[in-house]
Amino acid sequence: MNVIWRNYICCLRLRKVPHRCHSGSHPVAPLGSRILTDPSKVFEHNMWDHMQWSKEEEEAARKKVEENSAVQVIPEEQDKYESEASKYWDVFYKIHKNKFFKNRNWLLREFPEILPIDLKTKENSRESSWDHIKPNATNCFSRIQEEKKHFKKSSGSSDGPSKAGSDFSNLDPKKLGKGPLKTELFPGSRANFRILEVGCGAGNSVFPILNTLQNTPESFLYCCDFASGAVELVKSHSSYRAAQCSAFVHDVCNDGLPYPFPDGILDVILLVFVLSSIHPDRMQGVVNRLSKLLKPGGMLLFRDYGRYDNTQLRFKKGHCLSENFYVRGDGTRAYFFTKGEVHRLFCKAGLDEKQNLVDRRLQVNRKKQVKMHRVWVQGKFQKPLHPSQNKN
């Protein structure tokens, strides 16, 4: 295994997980250690961490949003964007293919829970709950950051048999969704660690994860998107391994649409820059359904646009669908969350909040001498071991 990830997994097994913080705390180094202390040096780097907004900056952002949301899209057009949402994303991927988004190699830094731990450590961590994981792996993570410069993307195209599963892409999902699934029928049935990425797109999270899991055949990755073109891009990629990954078309807004696996079997669900593209009225239903897929102790990992992110401020008049919900020129949509909204969405679904933070950064274009405030919300939510244990 690559020395970078070997060191990282070593940290995990020692239960020294580098992560940002729990609810109500400020993110800590080393994950965001580039702090701007001298404003005259702002253009020396592309990104600055943990930016504190002045009252004037926040008021200016609020006024900008007030202006760009003054004129809303007419109801008939809004209905079209809702009913044809998958069509707009299909067109997007036909145009851009896998060239638009960069691979999310930062995922394992922010979400080390994606990596499976050996069964003994896993059981111990479940008994003691995620609250007891200590963020004291600074030295280990610093070494990983240095070694990452030499990291080369590995790939494997083997579709041979494995302990985790095999290619079940031709199975009838209607048959799978009726009644309890037989163990031998669903993909990943023999795995002991299962991950689902919702809204996988062209695979910018899928392949960094698969490359890391290639030496752990007992792990299995599911990934879905409601744009069929995106799923085809994933399945045709040279690193796609049907023995350890199942990519399928799925609309998470359709409660009645079955998944190709039973409820209550997932260790991790990854929901990164996906929920923002869904109509606000449908978000709670989506989160409720995903919660049922997790096994007790499983984790849902979330990251998405935050209120007053530069993306929101750049929208022109006439692109607002509803409060803090916009449509882009290509027909795709984006919502901008607050930390409180995220808390309510996931806790109403019966999950316990383990992390919920606002990640504020300053992104700069050194060539054009332009500064842009980026705002993201990141959270980690765990399914209680027993229903009565929900603390929220």
C-alpha positions in Angstrom: 0.0 0.0 0.0 1.2 3.5 -0.8 3.2 4.9 2.1 0.9 7.9 2.4 -2.1 5.9 3.2 -0.2 3.3 5.2 0.8 6.1 7.6 -2.7 7.4 7.6 -4.3 4.1 8.4 -1.7 3.7 11.2 -3.0 6.8 12.8 -6.6 5.5 12.5 -5.8 2.2 14.2 -4.2 4.1 17.0 -7.4 6.0 17.2 -5.6 9.3 16.6 -7.8 10.7 13.9 -6.9 14.1 12.5 -10.2 16.0 12.1 -11.4 19.5 12.4 -13.6 19.7 15.5 -16.9 18.8 17.1 -19.9 21.1 17.2 -19.3 24.5 18.6 -15.5 24.4 18.2 -13.2 26.2 15.8 -11.3 24.0 13.3 -7.8 23.3 14.5 -4.4 22.7 12.8 -3.1 20.9 10.8 -6.1 20.6 8.5 -6.4 24.4 8.1 -3.2 25.9 9.3 -2.7 28.6 6.7 -3.9 31.7 8.6 -3.7 35.2 7.2 -2.1 37.4 9.9 -0.7 40.1 7.6 -3.2 41.4 5.1 -0.4 42.8 2.9 0.6 39.1 2.1 -2.9 38.0 1.0 -1.8 37.2 -2.6 1.1 35.0 -1.5 -1.1 31.9 -1.5 -4.3 30.7 -3.3 -6.3 30.0 -0.2 -6.4 31.1 3.5 -8.1 29.2 6.2 -10.5 30.1 9.1 -11.3 33.6 7.9 -13.2 35.8 10.3 -15.7 38.1 8.6 -16.0 41.7 9.7 -19.5 43.0 10.4 -19.1 45.2 7.3 -18.3 42.2 5.1 -21.3 40.2 6.4 -23.6 43.1 5.9 -22.4 43.6 2.4 -23.0 39.9 1.6 -26.5 40.1 3.1 -27.3 43.1 0.9 -25.9 41.3 -2.2 -28.2 38.3 -1.5 -31.1 40.6 -0.9 -30.5 42.2 -4.3 -30.0 39.1 -6.3 -33.1 37.4 -4.8 -35.4 40.4 -5.4 -36.6 39.0 -8.7 -37.6 35.3 -8.7 -38.0 32.8 -11.5 -41.7 32.4 -12.5 -43.5 29.3 -11.2 -43.8 27.7 -14.6 -40.1 27.8 -15.1 -39.5 26.6 -11.6 -41.6 23.5 -12.3 -39.6 22.8 -15.4 -36.3 22.9 -13.5 -37.7 20.5 -10.9 -39.3 18.0 -13.3 -36.4 18.0 -15.7 -33.5 18.1 -13.1 -31.9 14.9 -14.3 -32.0 16.1 -17.9 -30.0 19.3 -17.0 -27.4 17.2 -15.2 -27.2 14.7 -18.1 -26.5 17.6 -20.5 -23.9 18.9 -18.1 -22.0 15.6 -18.1 -22.3 15.1 -21.8 -20.6 18.5 -22.3 -18.0 18.4 -19.6 -17.6 14.6 -19.1 -15.1 14.1 -16.3 -13.1 17.3 -17.0 -15.1 19.8 -14.9 -14.5 18.8 -11.3 -11.1 17.8 -9.8 -10.7 14.6 -7.9 -11.5 15.1 -4.2 -8.2 13.8 -2.8 -9.0 15.9 0.3 -11.8 13.5 1.3 -9.7 11.3 3.6 -8.3 14.3 5.4 -11.7 15.7 6.2 -13.5 12.4 6.5 -11.1 9.6 7.8 -14.3 7.7 8.7 -14.4 6.6 5.1 -11.5 4.2 5.7 -12.3 0.8 7.2 -10.5 -0.1 10.4 -9.8 -3.7 11.4 -12.8 -5.4 12.9 -11.6 -5.4 16.5 -10.8 -1.7 16.5 -14.1 -1.1 14.7 -16.1 -2.9 17.3 -14.3 -1.1 20.2 -14.9 2.3 18.6 -18.6 1.5 18.2 -18.9 0.6 21.9 -17.2 3.7 23.0 -18.9 5.9 20.4 -17.3 8.4 18.0 -17.2 11.0 20.8 -14.1 9.5 22.2 -11.9 9.7 19.1 -9.0 12.0 19.9 -7.7 14.6 17.4 -4.0 14.2 18.3 -2.4 12.9 15.1 -0.9 16.2 14.2 2.6 14.9 13.6 1.4 11.9 11.6 -0.8 14.2 9.4 2.1 16.6 8.9 4.2 13.8 7.5 1.3 12.8 5.2 1.0 16.3 3.9 4.7 16.3 2.9 4.5 12.9 1.3 1.3 13.7 -0.6 3.4 15.8 -3.0 4.9 12.6 -4.2 1.6 10.7 -4.4 0.8 9.3 -7.8 -2.7 8.1 -8.6 -2.9 4.4 -8.9 -5.5 2.5 -10.9 -6.7 -1.0 -11.4 -9.1 -2.4 -14.0 -9.5 -5.9 -12.7 -13.0 -7.1 -12.7 -12.2 -10.5 -11.2 -14.0 -12.1 -8.3 -13.3 -10.9 -4.7 -14.6 -11.5 -1.2 -16.6 -8.3 -1.3 -18.8 -8.9 -4.3 -19.1 -9.0 -8.0 -20.9 -7.3 -10.9 -24.7 -7.2 -10.3 -25.4 -4.4 -12.8 -27.8 -6.6 -14.8 -30.1 -7.5 -11.8 -33.7 -6.2 -11.8 -34.0 -3.6 -9.1 -37.7 -4.2 -8.8 -37.1 -7.8 -7.7 -34.4 -6.6 -5.3 -36.7 -4.1 -3.7 -39.5 -6.5 -2.9 -39.1 -8.2 0.5 -35.8 -9.2 2.2 -32.9 -9.7 -0.2 -31.2 -13.0 -0.4 -27.6 -12.7 0.7 -26.2 -13.9 -2.7 -28.4 -11.5 -4.7 -27.1 -8.1 -4.0 -23.6 -6.5 -4.7 -21.3 -6.3 -1.8 -23.1 -8.9 0.1 -19.9 -10.5 1.4 -18.3 -7.2 2.4 -17.8 -6.2 6.0 -17.5 -2.5 5.4 -19.8 -0.7 2.9 -19.9 2.9 1.7 -22.4 4.7 -0.4 -21.7 7.9 -2.3 -24.9 9.8 -3.2 -24.6 11.9 -6.3 -21.3 10.4 -7.5 -21.1 12.5 -10.8 -18.2 11.5 -12.9 -16.4 9.8 -10.1 -14.3 12.5 -8.5 -14.8 11.0 -5.1 -15.3 7.4 -6.3 -11.8 6.8 -7.7 -9.8 8.4 -4.8 -11.7 6.1 -2.5 -11.4 3.0 -4.7 -7.6 3.6 -5.1 -7.4 3.6 -1.3 -9.6 0.5 -0.8 -7.8 -1.6 -3.4 -5.8 -3.5 -0.8 -8.9 -4.1 1.4 -11.1 -6.5 -0.6 -13.6 -6.8 2.3 -14.7 -3.3 1.6 -17.3 -2.3 -1.0 -18.3 1.0 -2.5 -21.8 1.8 -3.9 -22.2 5.0 -5.9 -25.3 6.5 -7.5 -26.4 9.5 -9.5 -29.7 10.3 -11.2 -27.9 11.4 -14.4 -27.4 8.3 -16.4 -24.5 9.9 -18.3 -22.6 10.4 -15.1 -23.0 6.8 -14.1 -21.7 5.7 -17.5 -18.7 7.8 -17.1 -17.9 6.1 -13.8 -18.4 2.6 -15.2 -16.3 3.2 -18.3 -13.3 4.6 -16.2 -10.2 2.5 -16.3 -10.1 2.4 -12.4 -13.6 1.1 -12.1 -13.7 -2.3 -10.5 -17.0 -4.1 -10.5 -15.6 -6.5 -8.0 -15.5 -3.8 -5.4 -17.8 -1.1 -6.7 -21.4 -0.9 -7.9 -22.4 2.3 -9.8 -26.2 2.7 -10.5 -28.7 5.2 -11.6 -30.9 6.4 -8.8 -33.1 9.4 -7.9 -32.8 9.9 -4.1 -36.0 12.1 -4.2 -38.1 9.1 -5.2 -38.9 7.4 -1.9 -40.4 4.4 -3.6 -37.4 3.6 -5.8 -35.5 0.6 -4.3 -31.7 0.5 -3.7 -29.8 -2.6 -5.0 -29.1 -3.6 -1.4 -31.1 -3.9 1.8 -31.7 -1.2 4.4 -29.5 -1.0 7.5 -26.2 -2.3 6.0 -24.1 0.8 5.3 -21.2 1.9 7.5 -20.8 5.2 5.7 -22.9 7.5 3.5 -21.1 10.3 1.7 -23.3 13.3 0.8 -20.9 15.9 -0.6 -22.2 18.9 -2.7 -25.4 17.0 -3.5 -28.2 18.1 -1.2 -27.8 21.7 -2.3 -29.0 20.7 -5.8 -32.3 19.3 -4.4 -35.4 21.4 -3.8 -35.6 22.5 -0.2 -39.1 21.0 0.3 -37.7 17.5 -0.6 -34.4 17.6 1.4 -35.9 16.2 4.7 -37.4 13.2 2.9 -34.1 12.5 1.2 -32.2 12.6 4.5 -34.9 10.4 6.2 -34.5 7.8 3.5 -30.7 7.7 3.7 -30.8 7.4 7.4 -32.6 4.1 7.0 -29.8 2.7 4.9 -27.2 3.1 7.7 -26.5 0.4 10.2 -26.5 1.3 13.9 -23.3 3.2 14.5 -23.0 4.1 10.8 -21.9 7.6 9.8 -23.4 10.1 7.3 -20.7 12.6 6.1 -21.9 15.9 4.7 -20.3 18.9 3.0 -22.0 21.5 1.0 -22.4 25.3 0.2 -22.8 27.6 3.1 -24.8 30.9 3.3 -23.1 33.8 1.6 -20.5 31.7 -0.2 -19.1 33.5 -3.2 -21.1 31.3 -5.5 -24.3 32.7 -4.0 -23.1 36.3 -4.2 -22.3 35.9 -7.9 -25.8 35.1 -9.0 -27.6 37.8 -11.0 -31.1 39.0 -10.6 -33.7 36.6 -12.1 -31.9 33.4 -11.1 -33.4 33.0 -7.6 -36.0 30.2 -7.2 -36.8 30.8 -3.6 -35.0 32.0 -0.5 -31.3 31.0 -0.8 -32.1 28.6 -3.7 -30.9 29.5 -7.2 -30.7 28.2 -10.7 -27.5 28.4 -12.8 -27.5 29.2 -16.5 -27.3 25.5 -17.4 -30.4 24.7 -15.5 -28.7 23.0 -12.5 -29.6 24.4 -9.0 -27.9 25.3 -5.8 -29.0 25.9 -2.2 -26.9 27.6 0.5 -27.1 26.2 4.0 -26.7 27.5 7.5 -25.3 25.4 10.3 -28.7 25.4 12.0 -30.5 24.1 9.0 -28.0 21.3 8.6 -28.5 20.4 12.3 -32.3 20.2 12.0 -32.2 18.2 8.7 -30.1 15.4 10.1 -31.3 15.3 13.7 -34.9 15.1 12.6 -33.9 12.0 10.7 -32.9 10.4 14.0 -29.1 10.9 13.6 -26.8 12.2 16.3 -24.6 15.2 15.5 -20.9 14.5 15.9 -19.6 17.5 13.9 -21.2 20.6 12.4 -19.1 23.5 11.4 -18.9 26.4 9.1 -15.7 26.4 7.0 -14.8 29.9 6.0 -11.9 30.5 3.6 -10.5 33.2 1.5 -9.7 32.1 -2.1 -7.6 34.5 -4.2 -6.7 34.8 -7.8 -3.2 36.1 -7.7 -3.1 36.9 -11.4 -6.2 39.0 -11.3 -5.7 40.2 -7.7 -9.2 39.1 -6.8 -10.4 37.9 -3.4 -13.3 35.6 -2.9 -14.9 34.4 0.3 -15.8 30.7 0.3 -18.2 29.3 2.9 -19.0 25.6 3.3 -20.8 23.7 5.9 -19.4 20.3 7.0 -21.0 17.8 9.3 -20.8 14.2 10.6 -23.9 12.5 11.8 -24.2 9.0 13.4 -27.0 6.6 13.6 -27.5 5.6 17.3 -26.7 2.1 18.3 -30.2 1.9 19.7 -33.2 4.2 18.7 -33.6 5.4 22.3 -30.1 6.7 22.3 -30.8 9.7 20.0 -29.5 12.7 21.9 -31.0 15.4 19.6 
